[in-house]
Amino acid sequence: MFRRLFFLIALLPVFPAVALAQSASLTVFAAASLKEAMEQVGTAFEEETGTRVVFSFAGTGTLARQVEAGSPAEVFLSADAAWMDYVRDRDAVKAETIREIASNALVLIGPAGSPPIQLTAGALEERLEEGRLAIADPDTVPAGRYGAAALESLGLWQAVSGRLAPMENVRVALAAVARGDTPVGLVYRTDATVEPDVAVLAEFPQASHPRIQYLAALTSTQAHPAAAAFLAYLEEARAREILHSLGFLTDKVK
């Protein structure tokens, strides 16, 4: 009798801990361009599992450095391979969990109502007039890296390189055009889709830049019991359906 009582008492502290683990939010760091898609995916995941997902959205480089520093994120979603390689090489993510979840396209945008243009130096310079081209910082942000590569590939870099307005992430570049601060911007196609105050002027050929890759992985500090399930959920039909509905490319994801 005494042994049984001691055993039951010993178990008492376990129950609150289990309840806490089940109710604790799952923290995910995600590239800014994934905001609407991941919020919908998070809601769907919570409806199916009961686990609430909390997101932190920012430029991929900013998030990668936070992951490297040991920030309490369970899952990291990068907008390119370079930053995922960066955290992998520093053992900040679990290399064996890295997987691609989506791709995207690049577009040139202007304020709502702007007519389309040809992707030529003359047309771009004419549209810019005295203004600047809003772009995510090419030195640190994936959208900017892809954009700079596309401009160079099409022979447009020399015409605009001295007239760039580098931004901390692609959504800041999007907002600059939507507010009318800049006459032209370079963003992902999915960004233009969610902002009614911009118009797509032209879409860059896929061959003009490296393939856009959204990669996901568990962080090395991952401890939440539902983190692996969320990572797997990103490849399941419901998550892919959400991504596709918002314009992300999922059909050819490796």
ABEGO torsion letter per residue (X at the ends): XAAAAAAAAAAAAAAAAAAAAAABBBBBBBBAAAAAAAAAAAAAAAAAAGBBBBBBBBBAAAAAAAAAAGBBBABBBBABAAAAAAAAAAGABBAAABBBABBBBBBBBBBBGBBBBBBBAAAAAAAAEABBBBBBBAAABAAAAAAAAAAAAAGAAAAAAAABBBBABAAAAAAAAAAGABABBBBBAAAAAABAABBBABBBBAAABBBBBBBBBBBAABABAAAAAAAAAAABAAAAAAAAAAGBBAAABX
